[in-house]
Amino acid sequence: MQFTIDNRDNIVIFSLKNTTVESKLPQNLKLNCSYWLSLDIDALILDLTNVQAIDSSGLGALLLAHRQLKEHSIPVILVGVQEFVMSLMNMTRIDELFRIL
C-alpha cells in the first residue's frame, strides 16, 4: 500500500496513492491511528482521490479509523471520494459516519 502522511497544524493528511484499496490498508491505518493519538491531533483527513476501488477490508479500515479517533473526539474527514467508492459507502451506510468533502 502506497501512501503519504503530512501533518499541517495538527491536522494529519493521509493520502492513498493506490488505485485499489485492499487488505494491507487496515494494518497501516491501525498502526498510524495509535501514533496520531499520541500526537494529539485535531483531525484526520483521508485523501481518497486516487482510489478507484475498495474492498470490504478497506471499508473496515475506514470504520476502524473512525471508531478509534471518535473515542478521542477527533474527526475523520474523507476527501476525493470517487463515484464507485461512494456508491459502496452509500450502500453500506458508512457515508453517514464521515464528513465527506
C-alpha positions in Angstrom: 0.0 0.0 0.0 1.5 3.3 -1.0 0.6 6.5 0.9 1.9 9.8 2.1 1.4 11.4 5.5 1.5 15.1 6.1 0.9 16.9 9.4 -0.2 20.5 9.0 -1.1 22.5 12.1 -2.2 19.3 14.0 -4.3 18.1 11.0 -2.9 14.8 9.6 -3.5 14.2 5.8 -3.2 10.6 4.9 -3.1 10.3 1.1 -3.6 6.9 -0.5 -1.6 6.5 -3.8 -3.0 3.2 -4.9 -6.0 2.9 -7.2 -7.3 -0.1 -5.3 -7.6 -0.4 -1.5 -7.3 -4.0 -0.2 -6.2 -6.0 2.8 -3.0 -4.1 3.7 -4.8 -0.8 4.5 -6.2 -1.9 7.8 -2.7 -2.8 9.1 -1.3 0.6 8.1 -4.3 2.6 9.4 -4.3 0.7 12.8 -0.6 1.5 13.3 -0.9 5.1 12.3 -4.1 5.7 14.3 -2.2 4.8 17.5 0.6 7.1 16.5 -1.7 10.0 15.7 -3.4 9.7 19.0 -0.1 10.1 20.7 0.4 13.4 18.7 -2.9 14.8 20.0 -4.1 15.8 16.5 -7.2 17.9 15.8 -8.4 16.0 12.7 -7.6 13.3 10.2 -8.1 13.8 6.5 -8.1 10.7 4.4 -7.4 11.7 0.8 -9.0 9.0 -1.5 -8.6 10.9 -4.8 -6.6 8.1 -6.4 -8.7 5.3 -5.1 -11.0 3.8 -7.8 -12.0 0.6 -6.0 -12.1 -0.6 -2.4 -12.9 -4.0 -0.9 -14.6 -4.9 2.4 -11.3 -4.8 4.4 -10.7 -1.3 3.1 -14.1 -0.2 4.2 -13.4 -1.9 7.5 -10.2 0.1 7.8 -12.2 3.4 7.4 -14.6 2.3 10.1 -11.6 1.4 12.4 -10.1 4.8 11.9 -13.4 6.4 12.6 -14.0 4.3 15.7 -10.6 4.8 17.2 -10.4 8.5 16.7 -14.0 9.2 17.6 -13.3 8.0 21.1 -10.9 11.0 21.4 -13.3 13.5 19.6 -11.0 13.6 16.5 -13.0 13.9 13.3 -12.1 11.8 10.3 -12.8 13.7 7.0 -12.8 12.0 3.6 -11.8 13.9 0.5 -11.7 13.0 -3.2 -14.1 10.0 -2.8 -14.6 8.6 -6.3 -18.0 7.5 -7.7 -17.6 3.8 -7.3 -16.2 4.1 -3.7 -19.0 6.5 -2.8 -21.6 4.1 -4.1 -20.2 1.3 -1.9 -20.2 3.6 1.1 -23.8 4.6 0.4 -24.9 1.0 0.1 -23.3 0.1 3.4 -24.3 3.5 5.0 -20.7 4.1 6.0 -21.0 7.5 4.4 -23.2 8.6 7.2 -20.3 8.4 9.7 -17.9 10.7 7.9 -17.8 14.2 6.8 -17.1 13.9 3.0 -15.7 16.8 1.0 
